[in-house]
Amino acid sequence: ANGARVGLVVLPETPEFQKWYPAELERTSRAHLKRISDELAVPVIGARDWMDERLLADGFHLSRAGAAEFT
């Protein structure tokens, strides 16, 4: 109502963390996000590879420096 734009963000993960997902789960997750995106008419912003892994504290959570850079 106030003009805010909405999107779905797939947050950063290290390459090692990403390898833990079986291929079928990857396909299912991507298909699910596409359905939600299409249904709600919002973009999916794929940020999984946006950050250097040194900025991720544990493979998934951004460090303080990573969070500052990401935002």
PDB file with SEQRES, HELIX, SHEET and CRYST1 records, atoms N, CA, C and O in Angstrom:
SEQRES   1 A   71  ALA ASN GLY ALA ARG VAL GLY LEU VAL VAL LEU PRO GLU          
SEQRES   2 A   71  THR PRO GLU PHE GLN LYS TRP TYR PRO ALA GLU LEU GLU          
SEQRES   3 A   71  ARG THR SER ARG ALA HIS LEU LYS ARG ILE SER ASP GLU          
SEQRES   4 A   71  LEU ALA VAL PRO VAL ILE GLY ALA ARG ASP TRP MET ASP          
SEQRES   5 A   71  GLU ARG LEU LEU ALA ASP GLY PHE HIS LEU SER ARG ALA          
SEQRES   6 A   71  GLY ALA ALA GLU PHE THR                                      
HELIX    1 AA1 PRO A   15  LYS A   19  1                                   5    
HELIX    2 AA2 ALA A   23  LEU A   40  1                                  18    
HELIX    3 AA3 GLU A   53  LEU A   55  5                                   3    
HELIX    4 AA4 ARG A   64  PHE A   70  1                                   7    
SHEET    1 AA1 2 LEU A   8  VAL A  10  0                                        
SHEET    2 AA1 2 VAL A  44  GLY A  46  1                                        
CRYST1    1.000    1.000    1.000  90.00  90.00  90.00 P 1           1          
ATOM      1  N   ALA A   1       0.817  -1.192   0.000  1.00  0.00           N  
ATOM      2  CA  ALA A   1       0.000   0.000   0.000  1.00  0.00           C  
ATOM      3  C   ALA A   1       0.864   1.260   0.000  1.00  0.00           C  
ATOM      4  O   ALA A   1       0.445   2.305  -0.500  1.00  0.00           O  
ATOM      5  N   ASN A   2       2.078   1.159   0.566  1.00  0.00           N  
ATOM      6  CA  ASN A   2       2.959   2.321   0.650  1.00  0.00           C  
ATOM      7  C   ASN A   2       4.083   2.289  -0.381  1.00  0.00           C  
ATOM      8  O   ASN A   2       5.001   3.107  -0.327  1.00  0.00           O  
ATOM      9  N   GLY A   3       4.013   1.355  -1.310  1.00  0.00           N  
ATOM     10  CA  GLY A   3       5.008   1.318  -2.380  1.00  0.00           C  
ATOM     11  C   GLY A   3       6.285   0.566  -2.048  1.00  0.00           C  
ATOM     12  O   GLY A   3       7.244   0.634  -2.816  1.00  0.00           O  
ATOM     13  N   ALA A   4       6.332  -0.149  -0.929  1.00  0.00           N  
ATOM     14  CA  ALA A   4       7.535  -0.919  -0.597  1.00  0.00           C  
ATOM     15  C   ALA A   4       7.675  -2.082  -1.563  1.00  0.00           C  
ATOM     16  O   ALA A   4       6.687  -2.731  -1.904  1.00  0.00           O  
ATOM     17  N   ARG A   5       8.891  -2.347  -2.003  1.00  0.00           N  
ATOM     18  CA  ARG A   5       9.148  -3.475  -2.896  1.00  0.00           C  
ATOM     19  C   ARG A   5       9.631  -4.654  -2.065  1.00  0.00           C  
ATOM     20  O   ARG A   5      10.372  -4.483  -1.097  1.00  0.00           O  
ATOM     21  N   VAL A   6       9.211  -5.830  -2.444  1.00  0.00           N  
ATOM     22  CA  VAL A   6       9.512  -7.047  -1.697  1.00  0.00           C  
ATOM     23  C   VAL A   6      10.246  -8.035  -2.594  1.00  0.00           C  
ATOM     24  O   VAL A   6       9.990  -8.095  -3.796  1.00  0.00           O  
ATOM     25  N   GLY A   7      11.147  -8.800  -2.019  1.00  0.00           N  
ATOM     26  CA  GLY A   7      11.838  -9.860  -2.739  1.00  0.00           C  
ATOM     27  C   GLY A   7      12.221 -10.962  -1.778  1.00  0.00           C  
ATOM     28  O   GLY A   7      12.254 -10.758  -0.564  1.00  0.00           O  
ATOM     29  N   LEU A   8      12.507 -12.120  -2.317  1.00  0.00           N  
ATOM     30  CA  LEU A   8      12.988 -13.259  -1.538  1.00  0.00           C  
ATOM     31  C   LEU A   8      14.495 -13.346  -1.730  1.00  0.00           C  
ATOM     32  O   LEU A   8      14.974 -13.387  -2.863  1.00  0.00           O  
ATOM     33  N   VAL A   9      15.243 -13.375  -0.636  1.00  0.00           N  
ATOM     34  CA  VAL A   9      16.701 -13.397  -0.716  1.00  0.00           C  
ATOM     35  C   VAL A   9      17.221 -14.756  -0.259  1.00  0.00           C  
ATOM     36  O   VAL A   9      16.927 -15.200   0.851  1.00  0.00           O  
ATOM     37  N   VAL A  10      17.990 -15.408  -1.117  1.00  0.00           N  
ATOM     38  CA  VAL A  10      18.695 -16.627  -0.745  1.00  0.00           C  
ATOM     39  C   VAL A  10      20.054 -16.171  -0.225  1.00  0.00           C  
ATOM     40  O   VAL A  10      20.889 -15.697  -0.995  1.00  0.00           O  
ATOM     41  N   LEU A  11      20.271 -16.310   1.053  1.00  0.00           N  
ATOM     42  CA  LEU A  11      21.429 -15.723   1.722  1.00  0.00           C  
ATOM     43  C   LEU A  11      22.744 -16.438   1.397  1.00  0.00           C  
ATOM     44  O   LEU A  11      22.745 -17.589   0.961  1.00  0.00           O  
ATOM     45  N   PRO A  12      23.862 -15.738   1.617  1.00  0.00           N  
ATOM     46  CA  PRO A  12      25.175 -16.306   1.299  1.00  0.00           C  
ATOM     47  C   PRO A  12      25.495 -17.575   2.088  1.00  0.00           C  
ATOM     48  O   PRO A  12      25.103 -17.736   3.244  1.00  0.00           O  
ATOM     49  N   GLU A  13      26.218 -18.461   1.419  1.00  0.00           N  
ATOM     50  CA  GLU A  13      26.740 -19.684   2.018  1.00  0.00           C  
ATOM     51  C   GLU A  13      28.100 -19.971   1.383  1.00  0.00           C  
ATOM     52  O   GLU A  13      28.349 -19.600   0.236  1.00  0.00           O  
ATOM     53  N   THR A  14      28.964 -20.626   2.132  1.00  0.00           N  
ATOM     54  CA  THR A  14      30.249 -21.015   1.561  1.00  0.00           C  
ATOM     55  C   THR A  14      30.049 -22.143   0.553  1.00  0.00           C  
ATOM     56  O   THR A  14      29.051 -22.860   0.617  1.00  0.00           O  
ATOM     57  N   PRO A  15      30.989 -22.304  -0.376  1.00  0.00           N  
ATOM     58  CA  PRO A  15      30.898 -23.428  -1.321  1.00  0.00           C  
ATOM     59  C   PRO A  15      30.814 -24.780  -0.590  1.00  0.00           C  
ATOM     60  O   PRO A  15      30.078 -25.670  -1.016  1.00  0.00           O  
ATOM     61  N   GLU A  16      31.559 -24.929   0.498  1.00  0.00           N  
ATOM     62  CA  GLU A  16      31.520 -26.184   1.258  1.00  0.00           C  
ATOM     63  C   GLU A  16      30.122 -26.436   1.818  1.00  0.00           C  
ATOM     64  O   GLU A  16      29.599 -27.547   1.726  1.00  0.00           O  
ATOM     65  N   PHE A  17      29.532 -25.416   2.387  1.00  0.00           N  
ATOM     66  CA  PHE A  17      28.175 -25.541   2.943  1.00  0.00           C  
ATOM     67  C   PHE A  17      27.195 -25.922   1.830  1.00  0.00           C  
ATOM     68  O   PHE A  17      26.324 -26.767   2.035  1.00  0.00           O  
ATOM     69  N   GLN A  18      27.333 -25.307   0.660  1.00  0.00           N  
ATOM     70  CA  GLN A  18      26.433 -25.590  -0.459  1.00  0.00           C  
ATOM     71  C   GLN A  18      26.542 -27.040  -0.923  1.00  0.00           C  
ATOM     72  O   GLN A  18      25.558 -27.609  -1.396  1.00  0.00           O  
ATOM     73  N   LYS A  19      27.738 -27.651  -0.793  1.00  0.00           N  
ATOM     74  CA  LYS A  19      27.935 -29.042  -1.209  1.00  0.00           C  
ATOM     75  C   LYS A  19      27.149 -30.029  -0.342  1.00  0.00           C  
ATOM     76  O   LYS A  19      26.922 -31.166  -0.754  1.00  0.00           O  
ATOM     77  N   TRP A  20      26.740 -29.610   0.831  1.00  0.00           N  
ATOM     78  CA  TRP A  20      26.023 -30.512   1.744  1.00  0.00           C  
ATOM     79  C   TRP A  20      24.614 -30.830   1.254  1.00  0.00           C  
ATOM     80  O   TRP A  20      24.021 -31.820   1.683  1.00  0.00           O  
ATOM     81  N   TYR A  21      24.071 -30.002   0.359  1.00  0.00           N  
ATOM     82  CA  TYR A  21      22.710 -30.231  -0.128  1.00  0.00           C  
ATOM     83  C   TYR A  21      22.710 -31.272  -1.238  1.00  0.00           C  
ATOM     84  O   TYR A  21      23.446 -31.118  -2.214  1.00  0.00           O  
ATOM     85  N   PRO A  22      21.909 -32.327  -1.121  1.00  0.00           N  
ATOM     86  CA  PRO A  22      21.784 -33.279  -2.235  1.00  0.00           C  
ATOM     87  C   PRO A  22      21.191 -32.572  -3.460  1.00  0.00           C  
ATOM     88  O   PRO A  22      20.436 -31.609  -3.327  1.00  0.00           O  
ATOM     89  N   ALA A  23      21.541 -33.063  -4.648  1.00  0.00           N  
ATOM     90  CA  ALA A  23      21.082 -32.443  -5.897  1.00  0.00           C  
ATOM     91  C   ALA A  23      19.558 -32.351  -5.952  1.00  0.00           C  
ATOM     92  O   ALA A  23      19.018 -31.348  -6.418  1.00  0.00           O  
ATOM     93  N   GLU A  24      18.868 -33.374  -5.486  1.00  0.00           N  
ATOM     94  CA  GLU A  24      17.398 -33.362  -5.517  1.00  0.00           C  
ATOM     95  C   GLU A  24      16.842 -32.245  -4.631  1.00  0.00           C  
ATOM     96  O   GLU A  24      15.858 -31.602  -4.997  1.00  0.00           O  
ATOM     97  N   LEU A  25      17.453 -32.012  -3.489  1.00  0.00           N  
ATOM     98  CA  LEU A  25      17.005 -30.926  -2.610  1.00  0.00           C  
ATOM     99  C   LEU A  25      17.229 -29.572  -3.273  1.00  0.00           C  
ATOM    100  O   LEU A  25      16.391 -28.677  -3.162  1.00  0.00           O  
ATOM    101  N   GLU A  26      18.355 -29.423  -3.960  1.00  0.00           N  
ATOM    102  CA  GLU A  26      18.614 -28.176  -4.696  1.00  0.00           C  
ATOM    103  C   GLU A  26      17.517 -27.928  -5.721  1.00  0.00           C  
ATOM    104  O   GLU A  26      16.963 -26.830  -5.789  1.00  0.00           O  
ATOM    105  N   ARG A  27      17.201 -28.946  -6.519  1.00  0.00           N  
ATOM    106  CA  ARG A  27      16.158 -28.791  -7.543  1.00  0.00           C  
ATOM    107  C   ARG A  27      14.814 -28.473  -6.910  1.00  0.00           C  
ATOM    108  O   ARG A  27      14.106 -27.580  -7.374  1.00  0.00           O  
ATOM    109  N   THR A  28      14.462 -29.183  -5.872  1.00  0.00           N  
ATOM    110  CA  THR A  28      13.181 -28.969  -5.198  1.00  0.00           C  
ATOM    111  C   THR A  28      13.101 -27.569  -4.599  1.00  0.00           C  
ATOM    112  O   THR A  28      12.076 -26.896  -4.714  1.00  0.00           O  
ATOM    113  N   SER A  29      14.177 -27.136  -3.966  1.00  0.00           N  
ATOM    114  CA  SER A  29      14.202 -25.798  -3.354  1.00  0.00           C  
ATOM    115  C   SER A  29      14.061 -24.701  -4.401  1.00  0.00           C  
ATOM    116  O   SER A  29      13.307 -23.746  -4.214  1.00  0.00           O  
ATOM    117  N   ARG A  30      14.789 -24.842  -5.499  1.00  0.00           N  
ATOM    118  CA  ARG A  30      14.707 -23.836  -6.576  1.00  0.00           C  
ATOM    119  C   ARG A  30      13.305 -23.791  -7.179  1.00  0.00           C  
ATOM    120  O   ARG A  30      12.776 -22.713  -7.448  1.00  0.00           O  
ATOM    121  N   ALA A  31      12.713 -24.951  -7.388  1.00  0.00           N  
ATOM    122  CA  ALA A  31      11.351 -25.005  -7.943  1.00  0.00           C  
ATOM    123  C   ALA A  31      10.347 -24.371  -6.974  1.00  0.00           C  
ATOM    124  O   ALA A  31       9.439 -23.653  -7.393  1.00  0.00           O  
ATOM    125  N   HIS A  32      10.518 -24.639  -5.688  1.00  0.00           N  
ATOM    126  CA  HIS A  32       9.620 -24.070  -4.681  1.00  0.00           C  
ATOM    127  C   HIS A  32       9.741 -22.540  -4.655  1.00  0.00           C  
ATOM    128  O   HIS A  32       8.733 -21.834  -4.634  1.00  0.00           O  
ATOM    129  N   LEU A  33      10.969 -22.040  -4.656  1.00  0.00           N  
ATOM    130  CA  LEU A  33      11.165 -20.584  -4.670  1.00  0.00           C  
ATOM    131  C   LEU A  33      10.581 -19.963  -5.934  1.00  0.00           C  
ATOM    132  O   LEU A  33      10.003 -18.877  -5.880  1.00  0.00           O  
ATOM    133  N   LYS A  34      10.727 -20.639  -7.064  1.00  0.00           N  
ATOM    134  CA  LYS A  34      10.152 -20.110  -8.309  1.00  0.00           C  
ATOM    135  C   LYS A  34       8.635 -20.037  -8.217  1.00  0.00           C  
ATOM    136  O   LYS A  34       8.034 -19.048  -8.638  1.00  0.00           O  
ATOM    137  N   ARG A  35       8.009 -21.079  -7.667  1.00  0.00           N  
ATOM    138  CA  ARG A  35       6.544 -21.055  -7.518  1.00  0.00           C  
ATOM    139  C   ARG A  35       6.110 -19.897  -6.622  1.00  0.00           C  
ATOM    140  O   ARG A  35       5.163 -19.182  -6.949  1.00  0.00           O  
ATOM    141  N   ILE A  36       6.787 -19.712  -5.509  1.00  0.00           N  
ATOM    142  CA  ILE A  36       6.439 -18.610  -4.599  1.00  0.00           C  
ATOM    143  C   ILE A  36       6.654 -17.273  -5.306  1.00  0.00           C  
ATOM    144  O   ILE A  36       5.810 -16.379  -5.233  1.00  0.00           O  
ATOM    145  N   SER A  37       7.782 -17.148  -5.985  1.00  0.00           N  
ATOM    146  CA  SER A  37       8.094 -15.918  -6.708  1.00  0.00           C  
ATOM    147  C   SER A  37       7.027 -15.600  -7.748  1.00  0.00           C  
ATOM    148  O   SER A  37       6.564 -14.464  -7.851  1.00  0.00           O  
ATOM    149  N   ASP A  38       6.645 -16.614  -8.516  1.00  0.00           N  
ATOM    150  CA  ASP A  38       5.626 -16.419  -9.546  1.00  0.00           C  
ATOM    151  C   ASP A  38       4.272 -16.082  -8.920  1.00  0.00           C  
ATOM    152  O   ASP A  38       3.575 -15.174  -9.374  1.00  0.00           O  
ATOM    153  N   GLU A  39       3.912 -16.821  -7.875  1.00  0.00           N  
ATOM    154  CA  GLU A  39       2.612 -16.623  -7.230  1.00  0.00           C  
ATOM    155  C   GLU A  39       2.476 -15.231  -6.615  1.00  0.00           C  
ATOM    156  O   GLU A  39       1.414 -14.613  -6.689  1.00  0.00           O  
ATOM    157  N   LEU A  40       3.556 -14.746  -6.009  1.00  0.00           N  
ATOM    158  CA  LEU A  40       3.507 -13.456  -5.333  1.00  0.00           C  
ATOM    159  C   LEU A  40       4.021 -12.305  -6.193  1.00  0.00           C  
ATOM    160  O   LEU A  40       3.961 -11.142  -5.792  1.00  0.00           O  
ATOM    161  N   ALA A  41       4.525 -12.639  -7.375  1.00  0.00           N  
ATOM    162  CA  ALA A  41       5.095 -11.633  -8.291  1.00  0.00           C  
ATOM    163  C   ALA A  41       6.208 -10.834  -7.621  1.00  0.00           C  
ATOM    164  O   ALA A  41       6.235  -9.605  -7.672  1.00  0.00           O  
ATOM    165  N   VAL A  42       7.132 -11.572  -6.990  1.00  0.00           N  
ATOM    166  CA  VAL A  42       8.303 -10.952  -6.364  1.00  0.00           C  
ATOM    167  C   VAL A  42       9.556 -11.652  -6.888  1.00  0.00           C  
ATOM    168  O   VAL A  42       9.509 -12.840  -7.207  1.00  0.00           O  
ATOM    169  N   PRO A  43      10.670 -10.935  -6.979  1.00  0.00           N  
ATOM    170  CA  PRO A  43      11.890 -11.565  -7.468  1.00  0.00           C  
ATOM    171  C   PRO A  43      12.558 -12.437  -6.407  1.00  0.00           C  
ATOM    172  O   PRO A  43      12.388 -12.218  -5.207  1.00  0.00           O  
ATOM    173  N   VAL A  44      13.317 -13.424  -6.867  1.00  0.00           N  
ATOM    174  CA  VAL A  44      14.210 -14.188  -6.008  1.00  0.00           C  
ATOM    175  C   VAL A  44      15.608 -13.624  -6.248  1.00  0.00           C  
ATOM    176  O   VAL A  44      16.087 -13.592  -7.382  1.00  0.00           O  
ATOM    177  N   ILE A  45      16.248 -13.188  -5.188  1.00  0.00           N  
ATOM    178  CA  ILE A  45      17.586 -12.605  -5.271  1.00  0.00           C  
ATOM    179  C   ILE A  45      18.560 -13.669  -4.770  1.00  0.00           C  
ATOM    180  O   ILE A  45      18.623 -13.948  -3.573  1.00  0.00           O  
ATOM    181  N   GLY A  46      19.308 -14.253  -5.683  1.00  0.00           N  
ATOM    182  CA  GLY A  46      20.223 -15.342  -5.339  1.00  0.00           C  
ATOM    183  C   GLY A  46      21.565 -14.808  -4.894  1.00  0.00           C  
ATOM    184  O   GLY A  46      22.431 -14.521  -5.721  1.00  0.00           O  
ATOM    185  N   ALA A  47      21.743 -14.671  -3.586  1.00  0.00           N  
ATOM    186  CA  ALA A  47      22.974 -14.099  -3.033  1.00  0.00           C  
ATOM    187  C   ALA A  47      23.902 -15.161  -2.442  1.00  0.00           C  
ATOM    188  O   ALA A  47      24.811 -14.830  -1.682  1.00  0.00           O  
ATOM    189  N   ARG A  48      23.684 -16.418  -2.779  1.00  0.00           N  
ATOM    190  CA  ARG A  48      24.472 -17.500  -2.170  1.00  0.00           C  
ATOM    191  C   ARG A  48      25.972 -17.332  -2.391  1.00  0.00           C  
ATOM    192  O   ARG A  48      26.765 -17.694  -1.523  1.00  0.00           O  
ATOM    193  N   ASP A  49      26.368 -16.794  -3.531  1.00  0.00           N  
ATOM    194  CA  ASP A  49      27.783 -16.690  -3.873  1.00  0.00           C  
ATOM    195  C   ASP A  49      28.319 -15.264  -3.805  1.00  0.00           C  
ATOM    196  O   ASP A  49      29.388 -14.978  -4.345  1.00  0.00           O  
ATOM    197  N   TRP A  50      27.604 -14.391  -3.162  1.00  0.00           N  
ATOM    198  CA  TRP A  50      27.990 -12.978  -3.156  1.00  0.00           C  
ATOM    199  C   TRP A  50      29.158 -12.658  -2.233  1.00  0.00           C  
ATOM    200  O   TRP A  50      29.865 -11.677  -2.462  1.00  0.00           O  
ATOM    201  N   MET A  51      29.379 -13.464  -1.191  1.00  0.00           N  
ATOM    202  CA  MET A  51      30.368 -13.094  -0.185  1.00  0.00           C  
ATOM    203  C   MET A  51      31.551 -14.057  -0.186  1.00  0.00           C  
ATOM    204  O   MET A  51      31.389 -15.263  -0.379  1.00  0.00           O  
ATOM    205  N   ASP A  52      32.725 -13.511   0.029  1.00  0.00           N  
ATOM    206  CA  ASP A  52      33.907 -14.344   0.199  1.00  0.00           C  
ATOM    207  C   ASP A  52      33.712 -15.207   1.445  1.00  0.00           C  
ATOM    208  O   ASP A  52      33.213 -14.728   2.463  1.00  0.00           O  
ATOM    209  N   GLU A  53      34.102 -16.461   1.364  1.00  0.00           N  
ATOM    210  CA  GLU A  53      33.837 -17.370   2.488  1.00  0.00           C  
ATOM    211  C   GLU A  53      34.514 -16.933   3.778  1.00  0.00           C  
ATOM    212  O   GLU A  53      34.094 -17.348   4.858  1.00  0.00           O  
ATOM    213  N   ARG A  54      35.549 -16.108   3.695  1.00  0.00           N  
ATOM    214  CA  ARG A  54      36.195 -15.604   4.916  1.00  0.00           C  
ATOM    215  C   ARG A  54      35.278 -14.661   5.691  1.00  0.00           C  
ATOM    216  O   ARG A  54      35.529 -14.377   6.862  1.00  0.00           O  
ATOM    217  N   LEU A  55      34.208 -14.171   5.039  1.00  0.00           N  
ATOM    218  CA  LEU A  55      33.264 -13.274   5.704  1.00  0.00           C  
ATOM    219  C   LEU A  55      32.064 -14.012   6.294  1.00  0.00           C  
ATOM    220  O   LEU A  55      31.140 -13.393   6.820  1.00  0.00           O  
ATOM    221  N   LEU A  56      32.089 -15.338   6.202  1.00  0.00           N  
ATOM    222  CA  LEU A  56      31.043 -16.165   6.788  1.00  0.00           C  
ATOM    223  C   LEU A  56      31.636 -16.889   7.994  1.00  0.00           C  
ATOM    224  O   LEU A  56      32.592 -17.653   7.860  1.00  0.00           O  
ATOM    225  N   ALA A  57      31.067 -16.646   9.162  1.00  0.00           N  
ATOM    226  CA  ALA A  57      31.634 -17.157  10.410  1.00  0.00           C  
ATOM    227  C   ALA A  57      31.628 -18.678  10.481  1.00  0.00           C  
ATOM    228  O   ALA A  57      32.568 -19.272  11.010  1.00  0.00           O  
ATOM    229  N   ASP A  58      30.593 -19.315   9.964  1.00  0.00           N  
ATOM    230  CA  ASP A  58      30.454 -20.759  10.115  1.00  0.00           C  
ATOM    231  C   ASP A  58      29.939 -21.440   8.849  1.00  0.00           C  
ATOM    232  O   ASP A  58      29.397 -22.544   8.908  1.00  0.00           O  
ATOM    233  N   GLY A  59      30.105 -20.798   7.740  1.00  0.00           N  
ATOM    234  CA  GLY A  59      29.620 -21.358   6.486  1.00  0.00           C  
ATOM    235  C   GLY A  59      28.282 -20.793   6.046  1.00  0.00           C  
ATOM    236  O   GLY A  59      27.929 -20.860   4.868  1.00  0.00           O  
ATOM    237  N   PHE A  60      27.539 -20.236   6.993  1.00  0.00           N  
ATOM    238  CA  PHE A  60      26.206 -19.711   6.695  1.00  0.00           C  
ATOM    239  C   PHE A  60      25.963 -18.336   7.308  1.00  0.00           C  
ATOM    240  O   PHE A  60      25.364 -17.473   6.666  1.00  0.00           O  
ATOM    241  N   HIS A  61      26.410 -18.122   8.520  1.00  0.00           N  
ATOM    242  CA  HIS A  61      26.179 -16.837   9.195  1.00  0.00           C  
ATOM    243  C   HIS A  61      27.306 -15.865   8.884  1.00  0.00           C  
ATOM    244  O   HIS A  61      28.484 -16.205   8.984  1.00  0.00           O  
ATOM    245  N   LEU A  62      26.929 -14.659   8.508  1.00  0.00           N  
ATOM    246  CA  LEU A  62      27.919 -13.632   8.216  1.00  0.00           C  
ATOM    247  C   LEU A  62      28.618 -13.173   9.490  1.00  0.00           C  
ATOM    248  O   LEU A  62      27.996 -13.066  10.547  1.00  0.00           O  
ATOM    249  N   SER A  63      29.908 -12.904   9.380  1.00  0.00           N  
ATOM    250  CA  SER A  63      30.635 -12.276  10.481  1.00  0.00           C  
ATOM    251  C   SER A  63      30.187 -10.813  10.552  1.00  0.00           C  
ATOM    252  O   SER A  63      29.434 -10.349   9.695  1.00  0.00           O  
ATOM    253  N   ARG A  64      30.642 -10.101  11.559  1.00  0.00           N  
ATOM    254  CA  ARG A  64      30.289  -8.669  11.631  1.00  0.00           C  
ATOM    255  C   ARG A  64      30.767  -7.932  10.386  1.00  0.00           C  
ATOM    256  O   ARG A  64      30.034  -7.127   9.810  1.00  0.00           O  
ATOM    257  N   ALA A  65      31.992  -8.211   9.978  1.00  0.00           N  
ATOM    258  CA  ALA A  65      32.528  -7.562   8.770  1.00  0.00           C  
ATOM    259  C   ALA A  65      31.728  -7.986   7.536  1.00  0.00           C  
ATOM    260  O   ALA A  65      31.449  -7.167   6.661  1.00  0.00           O  
ATOM    261  N   GLY A  66      31.363  -9.264   7.471  1.00  0.00           N  
ATOM    262  CA  GLY A  66      30.561  -9.752   6.347  1.00  0.00           C  
ATOM    263  C   GLY A  66      29.192  -9.115   6.300  1.00  0.00           C  
ATOM    264  O   GLY A  66      28.709  -8.746   5.229  1.00  0.00           O  
ATOM    265  N   ALA A  67      28.559  -8.983   7.464  1.00  0.00           N  
ATOM    266  CA  ALA A  67      27.233  -8.362   7.530  1.00  0.00           C  
ATOM    267  C   ALA A  67      27.316  -6.912   7.082  1.00  0.00           C  
ATOM    268  O   ALA A  67      26.453  -6.437   6.345  1.00  0.00           O  
ATOM    269  N   ALA A  68      28.346  -6.212   7.521  1.00  0.00           N  
ATOM    270  CA  ALA A  68      28.516  -4.808   7.130  1.00  0.00           C  
ATOM    271  C   ALA A  68      28.689  -4.698   5.617  1.00  0.00           C  
ATOM    272  O   ALA A  68      28.099  -3.826   4.980  1.00  0.00           O  
ATOM    273  N   GLU A  69      29.495  -5.581   5.051  1.00  0.00           N  
ATOM    274  CA  GLU A  69      29.715  -5.538   3.604  1.00  0.00           C  
ATOM    275  C   GLU A  69      28.468  -5.952   2.830  1.00  0.00           C  
ATOM    276  O   GLU A  69      28.153  -5.362   1.796  1.00  0.00           O  
ATOM    277  N   PHE A  70      27.758  -6.966   3.327  1.00  0.00           N  
ATOM    278  CA  PHE A  70      26.558  -7.458   2.647  1.00  0.00           C  
ATOM    279  C   PHE A  70      25.478  -6.392   2.584  1.00  0.00           C  
ATOM    280  O   PHE A  70      24.844  -6.203   1.546  1.00  0.00           O  
ATOM    281  N   THR A  71      25.269  -5.694   3.698  1.00  0.00           N  
ATOM    282  CA  THR A  71      24.213  -4.692   3.738  1.00  0.00           C  
ATOM    283  C   THR A  71      24.647  -3.426   3.072  1.00  0.00           C  
ATOM    284  O   THR A  71      23.878  -2.466   3.012  1.00  0.00           O  
TER     285      THR A  71                                                      
END                                                                             
